[in-house]
Amino acid sequence: MMPILLDSAKTVAALVADNTNGIGRLADCTRCEVTEERNGAYTLELDYPVDGVHFSDLKVNGVLRVKANPDDDLQLFRIYKISKPMSGVVTVYANHITYDLTKTSVSPFTSNGAAATCIQLKAHMTGGNDFSISTDISNLTSVFTNKIPQSFRALLGGQEGSMLDVFGGEFKWNNNAVSLLASRGADNGVRIAYGKNLTDIKQEENIENMYTAVMPYIVVDEQAILGDLQTIVETAEPKILNLDLSSEFEINEDSIPTKEQINEAAQNYIERNDLTAPSVSISISFVDLSQYEEFKNVAPLLHLGLCDTVHVYYEKLGIEASAKMIKYVYNTLLEKYEKIEIGDAKSTLAQTIIDMPQEAQGMVDQATGYLDSTIAAFSGIIANGLGLFVTKIQVGTAGGFQIYLHNKPTLAESQYQWTINDSGFAVSKDYGKTWSAGFTVDGDAVFNSLSANAIYALSIFGSVITFGDPEGTNVVANTTSDNAGIQFTGSGKINFRTVGEFRAENAFSNNQTANRFIMSGSSSPSINVQNFKSDTSENLANQIQMYQTNNADFMYITNYSTEGNTAANGLNMIGQGSWNAFQIRNFIPGATDVANSFQLSTANGTSDIQIYNYIPGSSNMANRLFMTSSENNTYLALSNYDTSGNERCGLYMGNEGTFWLSSNTGGESRVNSDRGGNLTVQANNSLNLVSENYDVVIRTGGISRNCQWQTIDGVTYLTAK
């Protein structure tokens, strides 16, 4: 069947329902192959001439409909890359439409059982509305937890705690329908034998992952809690798998699994994993006899699909194996298998779960282009190379050989040499004096440079890492001159885009924080710059905080005392609801009591300017300058307090033309000025205008008069002398 190019502007649901020829059939296609792996990649490649019909319509993100295997409906594939023309032909690369699920987001949740997890996955997913997920796995107890937002496809498999990891099973992809099945395939008695339908075979067998018993345990507070030994097969010398099942439980101080629960979890693991079978991988080229007329009566028995059981016989090599079909390459033009692989491959979606945000696509394209150019250069080197000579030198007495490949007729005259033995493979460019590249049987490798689509590593050690174009815009991360740190240089950008925190921390030798810089983004964005004391505590020395939470905005600049974690000096700029304040405060050493304070604040209808001094050793004010507005009352207050915090004397100017002089000796004196210019003394205290050495002078009308107190008829008056 020829591939059909569809209108990618339609929704996924509309594309699935589209039974037309869409934009058109790619009638000039010369090769179209679909590769699918058990719980793994599902991809398409096709070759198309640049002068072929609809070539101009082939675009990245376009959608193709093809026959991907003998059984399923026509499947949709989305184009993600188109190569540069080589000899007038391009290669188109596409992923199954379910790869669109890498662009979704699933929020955190926890569920019990496979069916409930499918429901919760869909309920917590943003995007991917046209996709569905179902399962026939009866597990109702295993706990599935999604702790952080991540893509739908990432949660299916390829990582610890994924659906495959928790529930096992085999995925089936049918356009926009995803199914997790307890067993996808069947045993239809398909037999592949040399001399009949077997054309090529290669077997690799590994018994390292075979176990006859399991010792289950969990770890609680760094202490192991053991279950009972679970024997799978009785043997004279058991091979035991020590199985940590901690991730199977939600462990806390109120809920610690019992031995019986640990044993039950171990049995579930044994049921999901065939621990007694060797890991066998058999690559097969074969003839599908079910396509031929003479086998039409037995065609149903010869049917073969992914995850079906296959029986392979090749007497000469001693191969007699029965295993599942784990991978196939299907020729969609001729509608037949080109190759199949049977065995017990690890369940993985590692190559299919990488999220590619739209804004990062340019960087991906740049990296892909760089890799393509590297591959092209490498291909040119290989294409222009010459043949090699072979030398075999016997090693030891067991009949083994050290094999050399070299570029001249003899080893002695060959500058370039390749060698292989039971320790590994190595390359020399100096007549075999040093071996500068290669790899050992343990997997250790030495290369001059490495180009790859992806590198997965637990640790990477080095002095220089270049991000971006090595010859253009880039960022270089390299060690400092004293080899004690890392520095970033270059002409590119460094972007940190996370849903959590960005932290930069220095620590004391006891691992307690010395300096910390935190930029946090969530519902409460903040910038924190903190210094800690040099003692063994994590008491703050200095701090700058700028953050926003809901309707509150804060800026703190704070110094802390040398005694405890109490503030010494503080500059606060605060916005919270209807209250705003600007504060400058000094604190008493060793306590949280304020020594000095300057504050500008507004709260609802109240506006304050406050300047305070405090009594040392307490929170009692010593002096205060207070300017405030509260509803209809506006005034200026100057106050002094005693050591007990009692107001001793004060000067007040009110909004009614009243002037107070007060002291806490029994009351206050109030001087009123009425509209007529008369002066009246009120309240409890008398107003004493006394000068010990001089007369009391009253100035009015531009004339100064010396006055004295005079009592007339029992009433005291202030009269002029």
Number of C-alpha atoms within 10 A of each C-alpha: 15 20 21 20 22 23 17 19 11 12 12 21 13 13 21 18 9 14 10 10 13 16 13 16 18 19 14 17 18 13 15 24 23 24 22 20 21 24 25 23 19 24 22 25 17 19 18 23 17 16 11 14 15 16 15 9 13 17 15 15 15 18 26 27 26 21 24 30 23 15 11 12 13 19 18 27 27 24 23 14 18 17 13 12 12 10 8 11 17 17 18 20 18 25 24 26 25 23 21 20 21 20 19 19 21 23 17 15 16 13 19 15 17 25 18 17 23 19 14 18 23 18 12 15 19 15 16 18 14 12 17 15 16 17 19 13 16 12 17 14 12 17 19 24 18 16 12 13 15 19 22 27 23 22 23 22 24 22 16 11 19 18 21 22 19 23 25 23 22 20 22 19 17 17 22 23 14 18 18 25 18 17 15 16 17 15 17 16 15 18 17 22 17 15 9 11 14 18 13 11 16 12 15 10 11 11 12 8 13 16 19 18 21 24 17 26 22 22 14 14 8 7 8 13 17 17 22 14 16 18 16 17 13 9 10 6 7 14 16 16 17 12 15 17 17 17 14 18 17 11 15 10 7 6 9 14 17 12 16 11 13 23 21 15 19 24 17 16 21 16 11 16 12 15 20 16 15 16 19 19 21 21 18 20 18 19 17 17 17 17 14 10 9 10 13 13 10 11 17 13 15 19 19 26 23 23 24 20 22 23 18 21 17 15 10 7 10 8 15 11 17 17 21 24 26 25 24 24 20 23 21 23 17 14 17 17 23 19 17 22 25 27 24 18 18 12 20 19 22 14 11 21 24 14 19 11 11 9 8 10 11 10 13 15 12 13 17 15 13 16 15 17 12 15 14 12 12 11 12 11 10 10 9 7 10 7 8 14 14 16 14 12 10 11 12 9 7 7 7 13 16 14 16 20 21 24 18 16 13 12 18 10 11 18 15 17 23 20 20 17 15 10 10 15 18 21 23 19 15 13 16 19 10 11 17 14 16 19 16 15 11 8 8 9 13 14 10 7 6 8 11 11 8 7 7 6 6 4 5 6 6 8 11 12 13 14 16 20 14 11 6 10 12 17 19 17 17 17 16 12 9 7 9 7 10 13 11 17 13 14 12 15 13 11 6 8 9 10 11 12 16 14 11 11 14 14 13 16 9 8 9 17 21 22 19 16 18 16 17 18 17 11 9 12 16 19 18 18 17 21 21 23 21 15 10 14 15 16 20 23 22 20 20 18 18 18 18 18 13 10 9 15 18 17 19 17 18 23 22 24 22 15 12 17 19 21 26 24 22 20 19 20 19 20 18 15 12 11 15 19 19 16 18 18 20 21 24 21 20 16 17 19 20 24 23 21 20 17 19 17 18 19 14 11 11 15 19 17 17 17 19 18 21 23 20 17 16 16 18 19 24 22 19 20 18 17 17 19 15 14 10 9 11 16 15 15 16 16 20 18 21 15 15 12 15 14 18 15 17 19 16 18 16 14 12 12 12 13 16 19 18 19 19 13 10 8 13 18 18 20 16 17 15 12 8 6 8 8 11 11 13 14 12 11 16 12 15 7 11 12 9 6 6 8 14 18 15 13 11 8 5 6 7 11 15 14 16 15 14 14 10 8 6 7 7 10 12 14 14 14 10
